[in-house]
Amino acid sequence: MRVANNRKIKTGGGATFIGSEGWINVDRGKLIASDEKLLSAEIPESGYKPYLSKNHYQNYIDCTKTREKTIVPANTGLRAISVALLGEIAMLTERKIQWDPEKMEILNDEHAARLLKRPYRQPWKIEQV
């Protein structure tokens, strides 16, 4: 159950996108909307049009081998999961956190900031380019 514009929306899990013209819920092969017209709306030429992928894990492996672009660009995936990870860090530390989305850093809380990273197994490391 989600809430949009002070109204309860009956959905399963997945993600619900709420906009000025209504909402759309995406959940593992199921797509519902507050207005059926939203599901048939044309994507503008300048809009992002992903190709069909029924398995994101396999898509990543295939694209690693072929060097094609994954269905979800890495930065999109990073921004999408950031909200959940920041929520988890706030929950674990039991305090509000301040986030700088440009620098991708937690501000004014060293303990919470350390939870953004974990040690890598040797010999693996990430180098800044």
Sequence and secondary structure as in RCSB ss.txt:
>XXXX:A:sequence
MRVANNRKIKTGGGATFIGSEGWINVDRGKLIASDEKLLSAEIPESGYKPYLSKNHYQNYIDCTKTREKTIVPAN
TGLRAISVALLGEIAMLTERKIQWDPEKMEILNDEHAARLLKRPYRQPWKIEQV
>XXXX:A:secstr
 EEETTEEE   SSEEEEETTEEEEEETTEEEESSGGGGG    TTS      S HHHHHHHHHHH    SS HH
HHHHHHHHHHHHHHHHHHTS  EEETTTTEEES HHHHHTT     TT      
